Amino acid sequence: MPVRQRKDIEGISVRELPAGQCISLVHQGPYDQLGRSYAGIFEYQKCTVILPTREVYLKGPGMLFKGNPKNYITEIQILVETERNLK
């Protein structure tokens, strides 16, 4: 998740991730089923992956109500190796 300012907290690490070209997939459903979407991406892609992957939580549990996990929406972003990323 993006942070405005680095703050040292035990058990949490903060690091800057590089920009670059990525494969992106929007997953709808519970977080415990994200693995299926990752498997689909890795099966499809023919590029070299640069880790770590990124997840953007577009719709999920609210502050007061859990909501229906079937309606959660998560964007998975996987940076891939290109000539531009290697410069």
Secondary structure as GFF3:
##gff-version 3
##sequence-region A 1 87
A	DSSP	beta_strand	22	28	.	.	.	ID=ss1
A	DSSP	three_ten_helix	31	33	.	.	.	ID=ss2
A	DSSP	alpha_helix	34	44	.	.	.	ID=ss3
A	DSSP	beta_strand	49	59	.	.	.	ID=ss4
A	DSSP	three_ten_helix	69	71	.	.	.	ID=ss5
A	DSSP	beta_strand	73	80	.	.	.	ID=ss6
A	DSSP	alpha_helix	83	86	.	.	.	ID=ss7
###
